[in-house]
Amino acid sequence: MPFRPFRLLFDAAAISTVLAGARRVGNYEVNTDQFENTTLRQTLNMFVSGGDWILDTVISQMEQYPQHFPHKAGEKVASRAPTAGSQASTIGRLLGWSAGTSSSSDSK
C-alpha cells in the first residue's frame, strides 16, 4: 500500500511517454482544444509535454552510447526538442533543471 502513489506516478509517466511516441511516429496530436476548462487543457498539455521530455531524455541517453543502441538504416524518430518557451522546458524549470541541461539537442 505505501508504494501505490509511486505506481500511479510511474503509470502516468509511462502513458504520457507512449502518447509522446505516438505523436512523433504516427504524427498524431492530442486535441486539447475540445475542452472548455482552461485548467484541464493546460494540465493535459503539461502531461503530454512531460512525456516529450522523458522521450527526449531517453533518446539523448541512447545517442550517447551508439555502440549499444545503433540506428536502423534510414530510420530515426523525429526530435521534438523543447524550445526556450515551451511547456517541456517549463517542466524542467519546475523540477530545478536549467534550460541548457535538459535539452536533447546538446548531445547531437
N, C-alpha and C positions, 0 to 999 in steps of 0.2 A: 503493500500500500504506500510506503513512503516514496517509492520510485515512480508513482503514477504521473506526477507533473512532468518528470523528465521524459517519460514515454510519450506523453502528449506533445511536448515540445519537439521531440525527435520526429514524431509522425507529421507534425505541421511543417517542419523543415524539409522532410522528405517529399511531402505533397507539393510544397512550393518549388522545390528543385525540379520535380517531374514536370510541373507546369512550365517552368522556365525552359526546360529542354524541349518540350513540345512547341513552345513559341519559336524556338530557334530552328529546329529541324523541320517541323511541319508548317512553319510560317503561320501559326495560329496566334490569336490575341485573346486576352480575357476582356470581355466587353463590360467594363465597369460603368460605362455611361448610362446603362439601363437603370441604375439605382439612383433614386432621388436624394437619398440621405448622403450628404457630402462626407460625413464622418465615416460611414460604411465604405464609401467609394475610396476615400483616402487610405483606409485600413487595408482594403483589398489590394490597392496599388502597392502599398508598402509590403504586403505579404508576398506578392509576386516579385517585387524588386529584391526582396530578401533571397528568394530562390535564384535570381540572376546573380546576386553577389556570391552565393555559395557555389554556383556553377562556374563563375569566373575564377574563383579561388581554386577550385579543384582543377580546372583546365590549366591555370598558370603553374600549379604544382606539377602537373603531369608534363608540361612543356619543359620544366627544369630537368627532367630525367628521361630524355628521349630514348635511351637505351632500354628502359623498362616499358615505356609507353610509346612505341613508334606509330606514326601516322599511317593509315592505309593509303595506298596510292590514289591520289586525286581526291581524297575526301577530307574535309575539315569542317568542324562545327563553326558556324558564324559567331564571331565575338561580338558581344554587346557590352563592351567596356563602359562603365559609368562615366558620365561627364561630370564636370565640377558642380553643376547644379541639379543633378539627377537625384531621384529618390534613393537609389542604391548607395550613393555617396553620403546621403543623409543618414542612412542606417549605420554606415561606417563611423560617421562623426558621433552618433549617439552611443556607439559602443566604445568610443575613445580612440579610434584609429585615425591617423592623419590621412589626408586625401592622397598623398603620394605612395603610401604603403599598401593600400587596399586595391589598387587598380591592377588588372591583369595585363595591361599593356606595358608595364615596367619590365617584364621578363622577356619581351619579344625583341 
